[in-house]
Amino acid sequence: MKAQKLKKLKSEETIVTVSVENLGTTKEREEVIQVRVFATEPARITVRKGVTIPVGDFQFARVDVELSLPCYREEVKRAYPLVANWVEDKVKEEITLITKD
């Protein structure tokens, strides 16, 4: 079987602002990310998950995490579990931050 070469994908860097609101307090931070350049119009996978958490005295906190990933149509089947798992992990992280006491 002949080994296949992987093509180097074109990408650019950009800065995004991540905003997290927790019990009325908003924190923002900037992150540098790689942005993939597509040769054609990409498909898009979007996964969103939310949960409402009781925090005591009839008060609740809401966590919503959404990730949208552009990809080529032939990559959707492989990329979907990556997006879904990332969202699930982030929801769990946020629940841990809210409930730690």
C-alpha positions in Angstrom: 0.0 0.0 0.0 1.3 3.4 -1.0 1.7 6.0 1.8 -0.3 9.1 1.2 1.1 12.6 1.8 -1.0 15.0 3.9 -1.5 18.3 2.3 -0.5 21.3 4.4 -3.7 23.4 4.9 -3.6 27.1 4.5 -4.5 29.0 7.7 -4.3 32.4 9.2 -4.2 33.7 12.7 -6.9 35.9 14.2 -7.8 37.1 17.7 -11.1 36.3 19.2 -12.7 37.6 22.4 -14.1 34.9 24.7 -16.8 36.2 27.0 -18.0 34.2 30.1 -20.9 35.4 32.2 -21.2 33.7 35.6 -23.9 34.8 38.1 -24.0 38.3 36.7 -20.3 38.8 36.4 -18.8 38.9 32.9 -15.2 38.0 32.2 -13.5 38.5 28.8 -10.2 37.3 27.5 -8.5 37.3 24.1 -7.2 34.2 22.4 -5.2 33.8 19.3 -6.6 31.0 17.1 -5.8 29.5 13.7 -8.4 30.0 11.0 -8.5 27.5 8.2 -8.9 29.0 4.7 -11.3 27.0 2.5 -11.0 26.6 -1.3 -14.8 26.2 -1.6 -17.9 27.0 0.5 -17.6 24.8 3.6 -20.3 22.8 5.4 -20.8 23.8 9.1 -21.3 21.6 12.1 -22.9 23.3 15.1 -23.5 21.7 18.5 -25.1 23.5 21.4 -25.7 22.1 24.9 -27.2 23.8 27.9 -28.0 23.0 31.5 -29.6 24.8 34.4 -28.0 24.2 37.8 -29.5 24.9 41.2 -27.1 27.0 43.2 -29.1 27.2 46.4 -31.9 29.3 48.0 -34.1 28.8 44.9 -31.4 30.3 42.6 -30.2 28.8 39.4 -27.3 29.2 37.0 -27.5 28.5 33.3 -24.6 27.2 31.2 -24.8 27.2 27.4 -22.0 26.2 25.2 -22.0 26.2 21.4 -19.3 25.5 18.9 -19.7 25.9 15.2 -17.0 24.3 13.0 -16.6 24.8 9.3 -15.4 21.8 7.3 -15.6 20.2 3.9 -18.7 18.0 3.4 -16.5 14.8 3.3 -15.1 15.7 6.7 -18.5 16.0 8.5 -18.8 12.4 9.7 -15.3 12.5 11.3 -15.6 16.1 12.6 -19.0 15.9 14.3 -17.8 13.7 17.3 -14.9 16.1 17.9 -17.3 19.1 18.1 -19.8 17.2 20.3 -17.1 16.0 22.7 -15.6 19.5 22.9 -19.0 21.0 23.8 -19.7 18.3 26.4 -16.3 18.8 28.0 -16.7 22.6 28.2 -20.2 22.2 29.8 -18.7 19.9 32.4 -15.9 22.4 33.1 -18.4 25.2 33.6 -20.5 23.1 35.9 -17.4 22.4 38.0 -16.6 26.1 38.2 -20.1 27.0 39.3 -20.6 24.2 41.8 -17.2 24.3 43.5 -17.6 25.3 47.1 
